[in-house]
C-alpha cells in the first residue's frame, strides 16, 4: 500500500507538533521517521494509526482518504515500544488475538498463526507466556501479532528501545528481514541514527515539526541538506568559508575564513559567489598524511589526544580553523598517535558544502 501525507499540521495548545508535512511512502517500502525527541515523529505515527487527527492536511492510503477514519477501519497495525503483550496468554494466543476479534474461523486462524510463528522463528514457543521469553523473543511475538491480521500498513514505535545494545544490533537485521519477507509497507519511528541508517529503505528527518530531508540512508548521511541533518546523523567537523567559484556539477571552491587556503567540496543546492558556507567533513573521511595528492583539501593541526577503540583509533586534533577549535578524526587499524603536529587530508568528494544559516 502507498501512503500519501499531504500538508499535515498538528498543534497541541500553543505547541506546533507538525507543520505542513508532505511525504510519500511507496508500496512495500520500509520507511523511517527519524529525529530528536519532540520533533513530531511520534505524533505523525499516531496520525497514521488514527490515534490523533490532524488540524490541517489530508492522509491517503492508496486512493482512499483516511484522514478522519477510525483506527479500527484503517487496516493499520501497531507494534508498540512496550510490546503490549497479554501476560496471561500464551505466545500463540497473543498472536491470534487480532484474529479472534475479527472472528476468523478456527482452521484459518491456526494456519495463519503457524505461518507467523515460522516467519518470526518462534516455532516451539507456542505454549510459553511472555514472562518466559527474552526481550527479543517478545519483540518477535509483538511483530507476529501485528502481521497476522494482514494489515495494509505496519507501524513500529521505537520497538528496540527496551533492548540491550547487543540485542538491538541483532534485532535490526531480524526485523528488517521479517518486514521485507512479509511484503508489507511499514513506517518505523526512532531517534537512533544507526537504526535508521542500517534498516531503512528511505528515511524522513524531522526537526521541530518540519520535514527537513527525505532520502536513502547513504544519501542523507553523505549529502545532508543542512547543518541540522549533518549534525544529527553522526559526528561531523565544520569549517567556515565563502564561495569563491563554481566548478560545475555541484562542486564549489571555498575560500576558508581562518586559513588562507582554497578548498573544494560538493553542495546539494546552487550557491552564489560570496555566499557564507560551512564545509563539513565526517571524522572517518580524514586521512593523516604529510603527502597529500594534488587537489586534496589539507589542514595543519596538532594532535591533542589519541584513543584506541578497537576497530578504530580516535584522534582529537587542535585546529583554529575548525568550529570549536578541535577536529575529530577516525582511523581504521591505526596506532595511537603521540601529541604533535599533523597534516589532515580530506578529498573534495567527501567534503559537504552547506549554506550557513
CORLIN-V162726 format. One record per residue. N is the residue number from 1. PHI is phi in degrees with one decimal (none if undefined). Layout:
# CORLIN-V162726
{{N & PHI} {N & PHI}}
This chain:
# CORLIN-V162726
{{1 & none} {2 & -99.2} {3 & -114.4} {4 & -122.5} {5 & -101.7} {6 & -119.8} {7 & 66.2} {8 & -81.7} {9 & -127.7} {10 & -147.4} {11 & -120.8} {12 & -120.1} {13 & 64.7} {14 & -89.9} {15 & -96.1} {16 & -90.9} {17 & -79.8} {18 & -137.2} {19 & -131.5} {20 & 59.2} {21 & -73.6} {22 & -128.1} {23 & -161.6} {24 & -124.4} {25 & -113.8} {26 & -81.7} {27 & -56.7} {28 & 74.8} {29 & -86.5} {30 & -98.7} {31 & -110.0} {32 & -111.6} {33 & -105.2} {34 & -128.3} {35 & 166.2} {36 & -72.5} {37 & -57.1} {38 & 85.4} {39 & -81.3} {40 & 108.1} {41 & -66.2} {42 & -70.3} {43 & -60.2} {44 & -64.5} {45 & -62.2} {46 & -66.9} {47 & -68.4} {48 & -61.7} {49 & -76.6} {50 & 95.1} {51 & -79.1} {52 & -131.9} {53 & -107.3} {54 & -71.7} {55 & -78.8} {56 & -141.7} {57 & 91.9} {58 & -132.1} {59 & -131.4} {60 & -121.0} {61 & -104.0} {62 & 55.0} {63 & -95.2} {64 & -90.7} {65 & -79.8} {66 & -111.5} {67 & -54.0} {68 & -110.8} {69 & -77.1} {70 & -63.4} {71 & -54.1} {72 & -71.4} {73 & -103.3} {74 & -88.6} {75 & 77.3} {76 & -106.0} {77 & -119.4} {78 & -107.4} {79 & -107.6} {80 & -85.8} {81 & -59.8} {82 & -94.3} {83 & 73.6} {84 & 56.7} {85 & -82.0} {86 & -75.2} {87 & -67.3} {88 & -89.9} {89 & -102.1} {90 & -75.8} {91 & -56.7} {92 & -67.0} {93 & -69.9} {94 & -62.7} {95 & -63.6} {96 & -81.2} {97 & -56.4} {98 & -64.5} {99 & -69.1} {100 & -61.4} {101 & -62.1} {102 & -76.2} {103 & 74.1} {104 & -66.9} {105 & -60.8} {106 & -58.5} {107 & -62.5} {108 & -66.3} {109 & -62.9} {110 & -61.7} {111 & -63.4} {112 & -71.5} {113 & -65.1} {114 & -61.6} {115 & -62.2} {116 & -67.5} {117 & -59.9} {118 & -68.8} {119 & -62.0} {120 & -96.8} {121 & 55.2} {122 & -120.4} {123 & -60.5} {124 & 95.2} {125 & -107.5} {126 & -54.4} {127 & -94.0} {128 & -79.4} {129 & -103.4} {130 & -52.1} {131 & -66.0} {132 & -98.8} {133 & -113.3} {134 & -75.0} {135 & -59.8} {136 & -64.8} {137 & -67.8} {138 & -61.5} {139 & -63.0} {140 & -64.4} {141 & -64.2} {142 & -61.7} {143 & -69.4} {144 & -62.0} {145 & -61.9} {146 & -71.4} {147 & -79.4} {148 & -64.7} {149 & -83.4} {150 & 53.7} {151 & -71.5} {152 & -76.3} {153 & -144.4} {154 & -107.0} {155 & -116.7} {156 & -124.5} {157 & -104.6} {158 & 43.0} {159 & -69.3} {160 & -103.3} {161 & -67.8} {162 & -91.6} {163 & -96.5} {164 & -72.5} {165 & -58.6} {166 & -67.1} {167 & -70.3} {168 & -58.6} {169 & -60.5} {170 & -66.2} {171 & -72.8} {172 & -55.4} {173 & -64.6} {174 & -66.7} {175 & -64.7} {176 & -60.0} {177 & -63.7} {178 & -64.0} {179 & -64.0} {180 & -68.5} {181 & -65.3} {182 & -76.7} {183 & 80.3} {184 & -79.3} {185 & -77.3} {186 & -139.3} {187 & -122.1} {188 & -124.6} {189 & -100.8} {190 & -157.3} {191 & -107.7} {192 & -89.4} {193 & -61.8} {194 & -64.6} {195 & -58.6} {196 & -64.0} {197 & -66.5} {198 & -90.2} {199 & -115.9} {200 & -77.2} {201 & -75.4} {202 & -143.1} {203 & -139.9} {204 & -114.4} {205 & -104.3} {206 & -113.0} {207 & -140.4} {208 & 52.5} {209 & 83.8} {210 & -109.0} {211 & -78.6} {212 & -103.2} {213 & -164.4} {214 & -128.2} {215 & 178.5} {216 & -72.0} {217 & -51.4} {218 & -64.2} {219 & -64.3} {220 & -72.1} {221 & -77.4} {222 & -87.4} {223 & -132.8} {224 & -65.7} {225 & -90.5} {226 & -154.4} {227 & -64.4} {228 & -58.1} {229 & -63.5} {230 & -59.3} {231 & -70.9} {232 & -70.3} {233 & -83.6} {234 & 154.7} {235 & -67.6} {236 & -152.7} {237 & -104.5} {238 & -118.9} {239 & -129.1} {240 & -94.4} {241 & -170.7} {242 & -132.1} {243 & -65.7} {244 & -96.4} {245 & -165.8} {246 & -106.8} {247 & -98.0} {248 & 88.0} {249 & 56.2} {250 & 82.3} {251 & -94.1} {252 & -128.1} {253 & -101.2} {254 & -119.1} {255 & -87.8} {256 & -69.9} {257 & -71.2} {258 & -93.0} {259 & -132.0} {260 & -81.8} {261 & -153.6} {262 & -94.5} {263 & -121.4} {264 & -122.0} {265 & -164.3} {266 & -108.3} {267 & -114.6} {268 & -86.9} {269 & -128.6} {270 & -74.8} {271 & -123.4} {272 & -86.4} {273 & -61.4} {274 & 90.8} {275 & -64.4} {276 & -74.4} {277 & -136.6} {278 & -119.0} {279 & -101.0} {280 & -106.4} {281 & -132.9} {282 & -67.3} {283 & -55.3} {284 & -76.7} {285 & -89.9} {286 & -80.3} {287 & -123.5} {288 & -95.8} {289 & -156.1} {290 & -85.3} {291 & -124.4} {292 & -73.5} {293 & -75.0} {294 & -56.5} {295 & 92.1} {296 & -75.9} {297 & -86.0} {298 & -124.9} {299 & -147.7} {300 & -97.1} {301 & -155.3} {302 & -138.2} {303 & -64.6} {304 & -96.6} {305 & -149.2} {306 & -146.0} {307 & -126.0} {308 & -82.7} {309 & -119.3} {310 & 98.5} {311 & -72.9} {312 & -134.5} {313 & -116.5} {314 & -104.0} {315 & -111.6} {316 & -108.2} {317 & -114.8} {318 & -74.8} {319 & -155.8} {320 & -66.2} {321 & -76.6} {322 & -86.0} {323 & -61.2} {324 & 88.0} {325 & 85.6} {326 & -128.7} {327 & -122.6} {328 & -94.5} {329 & -129.0} {330 & -115.3} {331 & -121.1} {332 & -82.4} {333 & 50.5} {334 & -106.0} {335 & -73.8} {336 & -65.9} {337 & -96.7} {338 & -77.5} {339 & -57.9} {340 & 154.7} {341 & -68.8} {342 & -143.7} {343 & -110.1} {344 & -99.7} {345 & -125.1} {346 & -132.9} {347 & -71.4} {348 & -54.9} {349 & -66.5} {350 & -102.6} {351 & -100.0} {352 & -94.3} {353 & -102.5} {354 & -122.0} {355 & -68.6} {356 & -66.0} {357 & -104.3}}
